[in-house]
Amino acid sequence: MITGQLVPATITGSTAGGRIIQLSLDHSLYTKTSLSEVSNIASILPGQLVAALITAVVPSGLNLKICGFFDGTIDLAHLNLKGEDIDEKYKIGKKVS
């Protein structure tokens, strides 16, 4: 890890009236904390894990429906394909988070 890097973590507890929190870097806990429902766009915070449905696979990346309400995109540069074909790895109708 380097200074300034974002680290995915899950809050597992708090002490001292909420002034100190305990975090876990366990990836399995982190993936279970994704949002599946929201009431408005303000409910989603930057860096928060959300459930999304792939609505289109395009040459520039993916089109998504986020939490069933909002449209979004993921640019090809952010998919970390490592030489894999985007059409083989991502299918329309697949849920991702």
Secondary structure by P-SEA (a helix, b strand, c coil): ccccbbbbbbbccccccccbbbbbccaaaaaaaccccccccccccccbbbbbbbccccccbbbbbcccccccccccccccccccccccccccccccc
